[in-house]
Amino acid sequence: MGLNKVIVASFQRGFEEKCFQLITESYITAIETKVIQLNWDENDITSELHTHISQNPLRLKWRIITNVEQHLPKKGINKEKGFAAKLPRIDLRLATINSSLEYVYHMEAKNLKETDSGLKRRYIDTGINNFVSLKYENGCLLGYVLEGDLVKTVDGVNNLLKKDKRDSESLKFKRHNLHDSYYESVHRVDLLVKHFIFDFTSLNSA
């Protein structure tokens, strides 16, 4: 039984890395194609990134299925007319099946701007906090920087966490082989949230 847990954990880590490679490569392609506009909603950007993920040959090689705006199960909800509209949704879902084992990974995206405290507050309230509350599980956060400096934008998020007396939950830069702007934050004792911050400010909004 112990060996099975080791195998499952190894498979999950490997799948997570594949998801990270797909999303970071889609970001690079998006920067190169210059289709994304700086006035886009986060769902628009996620849809464009999802298109690049779908077209990546590695996705088929790794047998990964993806979709956007995925409903998540919610306990205690009455299944009556209109119940689906009340279900929580995650921006991007990636899934794979290996033999009898299925693993799902979720990505939640938020727009960010250096001088917009409302967006940074939303990154915390409906991004980080949804992982802390376990509304979202098995996943990471994607931050789309559309204006200003990326590092100062992350510092702004951390300042809000400090204001909330949550200094220990600040985003901390970590080296990652796939992306230069990768952060991690620790919540409670056992929860680590991963953050891929994508800088789109080089794109022309015209």
The 8 nearest C-alpha neighbors of each residue, nearest first, counted from 0:
[[1, 3, 2, 4, 5, 6, 7, 8],
 [2, 0, 4, 3, 5, 6, 7, 8],
 [1, 3, 5, 4, 0, 6, 7, 8],
 [4, 2, 6, 0, 5, 1, 7, 8],
 [5, 3, 7, 1, 2, 6, 8, 0],
 [4, 6, 2, 8, 3, 7, 9, 1],
 [7, 5, 3, 9, 4, 8, 10, 2],
 [6, 8, 10, 4, 9, 5, 3, 11],
 [9, 7, 11, 5, 10, 6, 4, 12],
 [10, 8, 6, 12, 7, 11, 5, 13],
 [9, 11, 7, 13, 8, 12, 14, 6],
 [12, 10, 8, 14, 13, 9, 15, 7],
 [13, 11, 15, 9, 14, 10, 8, 16],
 [14, 12, 10, 16, 11, 15, 9, 17],
 [13, 15, 17, 11, 16, 12, 10, 18],
 [14, 16, 18, 12, 17, 13, 11, 19],
 [17, 15, 19, 13, 18, 14, 20, 12],
 [16, 18, 14, 20, 19, 15, 21, 13],
 [19, 17, 15, 21, 16, 20, 22, 14],
 [20, 18, 16, 22, 17, 21, 23, 15],
 [19, 21, 17, 23, 18, 22, 24, 16],
 [20, 22, 18, 24, 19, 23, 52, 25],
 [21, 23, 25, 19, 24, 20, 18, 26],
 [24, 22, 26, 20, 25, 21, 19, 27],
 [23, 25, 27, 21, 26, 22, 20, 28],
 [24, 26, 22, 28, 51, 23, 48, 27],
 [27, 25, 29, 23, 24, 28, 30, 22],
 [28, 26, 24, 30, 29, 25, 31, 23],
 [29, 27, 31, 25, 30, 26, 32, 24],
 [30, 28, 26, 32, 31, 27, 33, 25],
 [29, 31, 27, 33, 28, 32, 26, 202],
 [30, 32, 28, 29, 33, 27, 34, 26],
 [31, 33, 29, 34, 30, 28, 35, 27],
 [34, 32, 30, 31, 35, 29, 202, 36],
 [33, 35, 32, 36, 29, 30, 47, 31],
 [36, 34, 33, 44, 37, 29, 39, 47],
 [37, 35, 204, 38, 39, 34, 203, 202],
 [36, 38, 204, 39, 145, 35, 202, 203],
 [39, 37, 36, 40, 204, 145, 35, 205],
 [38, 40, 37, 36, 43, 41, 44, 35],
 [41, 39, 43, 42, 44, 38, 110, 37],
 [40, 42, 44, 43, 110, 109, 45, 39],
 [43, 41, 45, 40, 44, 46, 90, 108],
 [44, 42, 46, 40, 41, 45, 39, 47],
 [45, 43, 47, 41, 46, 42, 48, 35],
 [44, 46, 42, 48, 47, 43, 49, 41],
 [45, 47, 49, 43, 44, 48, 42, 50],
 [48, 46, 50, 44, 49, 45, 43, 51],
 [49, 47, 45, 51, 50, 25, 46, 44],
 [48, 50, 52, 46, 47, 51, 45, 53],
 [51, 49, 47, 53, 48, 52, 46, 54],
 [50, 52, 54, 25, 48, 49, 53, 55],
 [51, 53, 49, 55, 54, 50, 25, 21],
 [54, 52, 50, 51, 55, 49, 58, 65],
 [55, 53, 51, 52, 56, 50, 58, 49],
 [54, 56, 52, 57, 53, 58, 51, 21],
 [57, 55, 58, 59, 54, 60, 53, 52],
 [56, 58, 60, 55, 59, 61, 21, 62],
 [59, 57, 61, 63, 56, 60, 55, 62],
 [58, 60, 62, 61, 57, 56, 63, 55],
 [59, 61, 57, 58, 62, 56, 63, 55],
 [60, 62, 58, 59, 63, 57, 95, 17],
 [63, 61, 59, 60, 58, 95, 64, 96],
 [62, 64, 95, 58, 94, 61, 59, 93],
 [63, 65, 94, 93, 95, 62, 66, 58],
 [66, 64, 93, 92, 94, 63, 67, 53],
 [65, 67, 92, 91, 93, 69, 68, 64],
 [66, 68, 91, 90, 69, 92, 46, 65],
 [69, 67, 90, 89, 88, 91, 70, 66],
 [68, 70, 88, 89, 67, 71, 92, 90],
 [71, 69, 88, 87, 86, 68, 89, 72],
 [70, 72, 87, 88, 69, 86, 73, 89],
 [73, 71, 70, 74, 86, 87, 88, 76],
 [74, 72, 76, 86, 71, 75, 87, 134],
 [75, 73, 76, 72, 77, 86, 71, 134],
 [74, 76, 77, 73, 78, 72, 86, 82],
 [75, 77, 74, 78, 73, 82, 86, 85],
 [78, 76, 79, 75, 82, 74, 80, 81],
 [79, 77, 82, 76, 80, 83, 81, 75],
 [78, 80, 82, 77, 81, 83, 76, 85],
 [79, 81, 82, 78, 83, 77, 84, 85],
 [80, 82, 83, 84, 79, 85, 78, 86],
 [81, 83, 85, 84, 78, 79, 80, 77],
 [84, 82, 86, 85, 81, 70, 78, 80],
 [83, 85, 82, 86, 81, 87, 70, 88],
 [86, 84, 83, 82, 87, 81, 76, 88],
 [85, 87, 83, 84, 70, 71, 88, 73],
 [88, 86, 71, 70, 85, 89, 73, 72],
 [89, 87, 70, 69, 71, 68, 86, 90],
 [88, 90, 69, 68, 107, 91, 70, 105],
 [91, 89, 68, 107, 67, 106, 108, 69],
 [92, 90, 67, 106, 105, 89, 66, 68],
 [91, 93, 105, 66, 65, 104, 67, 106],
 [94, 92, 65, 104, 64, 103, 105, 63],
 [95, 93, 103, 64, 63, 102, 104, 65],
 [94, 96, 63, 102, 101, 62, 64, 97],
 [97, 95, 101, 100, 98, 102, 99, 94],
 [96, 98, 100, 99, 101, 95, 102, 62],
 [97, 99, 100, 96, 101, 95, 102, 10],
 [100, 98, 97, 101, 96, 102, 95, 7],
 [99, 101, 97, 96, 98, 102, 7, 95],
 [102, 100, 96, 95, 97, 99, 103, 94],
 [101, 103, 95, 94, 96, 100, 11, 104],
 [104, 102, 94, 93, 95, 105, 101, 92],
 [103, 105, 93, 138, 137, 92, 94, 102],
 [104, 106, 138, 92, 91, 137, 93, 139],
 [107, 105, 91, 139, 138, 140, 90, 92],
 [106, 108, 140, 90, 89, 141, 91, 139],
 [109, 107, 141, 140, 142, 90, 106, 41],
 [110, 108, 142, 41, 122, 143, 141, 111],
 [109, 111, 143, 41, 142, 144, 118, 108],
 [110, 112, 144, 118, 143, 145, 119, 142],
 [113, 111, 146, 115, 114, 144, 145, 147],
 [112, 114, 152, 147, 115, 146, 148, 151],
 [113, 115, 112, 116, 147, 152, 146, 155],
 [116, 114, 112, 117, 118, 113, 119, 111],
 [115, 117, 119, 118, 120, 114, 155, 113],
 [118, 116, 120, 115, 119, 121, 122, 111],
 [117, 119, 121, 120, 116, 111, 115, 122],
 [120, 118, 122, 116, 121, 156, 117, 111],
 [119, 121, 117, 123, 118, 122, 116, 124],
 [120, 122, 124, 118, 123, 119, 125, 117],
 [123, 121, 126, 119, 120, 124, 125, 109],
 [122, 124, 127, 120, 121, 126, 125, 128],
 [123, 125, 121, 128, 126, 122, 120, 127],
 [126, 124, 121, 129, 123, 128, 122, 127],
 [127, 125, 122, 123, 129, 128, 124, 107],
 [126, 128, 123, 130, 129, 131, 124, 125],
 [129, 127, 131, 124, 130, 126, 125, 123],
 [128, 130, 134, 132, 126, 131, 127, 135],
 [129, 131, 135, 133, 128, 127, 132, 134],
 [130, 132, 128, 133, 129, 127, 186, 190],
 [131, 133, 129, 130, 134, 128, 135, 127],
 [134, 132, 130, 135, 131, 136, 129, 128],
 [133, 135, 129, 132, 130, 136, 131, 87],
 [136, 134, 130, 133, 129, 137, 138, 89],
 [137, 135, 133, 138, 130, 134, 105, 104],
 [138, 136, 104, 105, 135, 103, 139, 106],
 [137, 139, 105, 104, 106, 136, 140, 135],
 [138, 140, 193, 106, 194, 192, 107, 105],
 [141, 139, 194, 107, 106, 108, 193, 195],
 [142, 140, 108, 195, 196, 194, 107, 109],
 [141, 143, 196, 109, 108, 197, 110, 144],
 [142, 144, 110, 197, 111, 109, 145, 196],
 [145, 143, 111, 198, 112, 199, 146, 197],
 [144, 146, 200, 199, 112, 37, 143, 111],
 [147, 145, 112, 200, 144, 113, 148, 111],
 [146, 148, 113, 112, 149, 145, 200, 114],
 [147, 149, 151, 150, 152, 113, 146, 144],
 [148, 150, 152, 151, 153, 144, 198, 147],
 [149, 151, 153, 152, 148, 154, 180, 155],
 [152, 150, 154, 148, 153, 149, 155, 113],
 [153, 151, 113, 155, 149, 154, 150, 148],
 [152, 154, 156, 150, 155, 151, 157, 149],
 [155, 153, 151, 157, 152, 156, 158, 150],
 [154, 156, 152, 158, 153, 157, 151, 159],
 [157, 155, 153, 159, 119, 154, 158, 160],
 [156, 158, 160, 154, 169, 155, 159, 161],
 [159, 157, 161, 155, 160, 156, 154, 162],
 [158, 160, 162, 156, 161, 157, 163, 155],
 [161, 159, 157, 163, 165, 162, 158, 166],
 [160, 162, 166, 164, 158, 165, 163, 159],
 [161, 163, 159, 160, 164, 158, 165, 166],
 [162, 164, 160, 161, 165, 159, 166, 158],
 [165, 163, 161, 162, 166, 160, 167, 159],
 [164, 166, 160, 161, 163, 168, 167, 169],
 [167, 165, 161, 168, 169, 164, 160, 157],
 [166, 168, 165, 169, 185, 186, 184, 161],
 [169, 167, 185, 166, 184, 165, 186, 170],
 [170, 168, 157, 166, 167, 184, 171, 160],
 [171, 169, 184, 183, 182, 157, 168, 172],
 [170, 172, 182, 183, 169, 184, 173, 181],
 [171, 173, 182, 181, 183, 170, 174, 180],
 [174, 172, 182, 181, 175, 171, 183, 180],
 [173, 175, 181, 176, 172, 179, 178, 180],
 [176, 174, 177, 178, 173, 181, 179, 180],
 [175, 177, 178, 174, 179, 20, 181, 173],
 [178, 176, 175, 20, 23, 179, 19, 24],
 [177, 179, 175, 180, 176, 181, 23, 195],
 [178, 180, 181, 175, 174, 177, 176, 173],
 [181, 179, 196, 178, 195, 182, 197, 172],
 [180, 182, 195, 194, 173, 179, 172, 178],
 [183, 181, 172, 194, 171, 173, 170, 193],
 [182, 184, 193, 171, 170, 192, 194, 172],
 [185, 183, 170, 192, 168, 169, 191, 171],
 [184, 186, 191, 168, 190, 192, 187, 183],
 [187, 185, 190, 168, 191, 188, 184, 131],
 [188, 186, 189, 190, 185, 131, 168, 191],
 [189, 187, 190, 186, 185, 191, 168, 167],
 [188, 190, 187, 191, 186, 185, 192, 131],
 [191, 189, 186, 185, 187, 188, 192, 131],
 [190, 192, 185, 184, 186, 193, 189, 183],
 [193, 191, 184, 183, 139, 185, 190, 194],
 [192, 194, 183, 139, 182, 140, 191, 184],
 [195, 193, 140, 182, 181, 183, 141, 139],
 [196, 194, 181, 141, 142, 140, 197, 180],
 [195, 197, 142, 180, 141, 194, 143, 181],
 [198, 196, 143, 142, 144, 199, 195, 180],
 [197, 199, 144, 200, 143, 149, 196, 145],
 [200, 198, 145, 201, 202, 144, 197, 143],
 [199, 201, 145, 202, 146, 198, 144, 147],
 [202, 200, 199, 203, 198, 30, 145, 146],
 [203, 201, 200, 199, 204, 33, 36, 37],
 [202, 204, 205, 201, 36, 37, 200, 33],
 [205, 203, 36, 37, 202, 38, 35, 200],
 [204, 203, 36, 37, 202, 38, 35, 34]]
